[in-house]
Amino acid sequence: MKKISVLYILLIFLFGACQPKHILSSKKMENILYDLHKAEAIIEVENLAVKQDSSINKFYEVLLEKHGISQAQFDSSIVWYTNNPQRFNKIYPRVIKRLEADLEELRKQDIEPEKMKLRPVEDEKMIKKEL
C-alpha cells in the first residue's frame, strides 16, 4: 500500500510539472515579455494611450507576428504560467535583467530624458524597428 501511495504521489508530481505542448517555452515567453515591456514603454513615452487605440493595437499585432504566435497562444501561455508561478518566477528576473541592460546602455549614451522622445509611431515598419 505504501509503495502505491509513493508511486501515485510521484506520478502526480511528474505530470503536474510537465508543460503542455501548446504552451510557449520559457525562453520564447521571456523574449515575448521583453518585447511586450519595450512596446508598453514606447506607448507610455509616446503617450499613445491618449491617441487612437489602433496605434496601440498595431504594437501588439506586430509583437505577436514577430514571434510567430497567435493571441490565443499568448493568452493560454500567460494563464498557464500564472497558474505555475514557480516557472513564471524564473522568467521575469531574466526579462528585468535585459530591460535594465537596455536602460544602462541609454545611460551610457548620456541622453537627456527630454531628448529620448521617439519618433511618432505611424507605420508598421517603424514599430518593427523599435521592437
Number of C-alpha atoms within 10 A of each C-alpha: 6 7 8 9 10 11 12 12 11 12 12 11 11 10 10 11 11 8 16 12 7 10 18 20 13 17 11 13 21 21 16 20 17 20 22 17 15 16 20 16 12 21 19 12 13 16 10 17 13 9 11 9 10 10 18 17 11 16 24 18 15 17 21 18 13 13 13 9 14 13 12 9 15 17 12 15 20 16 12 17 20 13 11 14 11 10 15 17 12 12 20 16 12 15 19 15 12 15 16 12 12 13 12 12 12 14 12 9 9 9 11 10 9 6 7 10 11 11 9 10 18 10 11 14 10 12 19 13 7 14 16
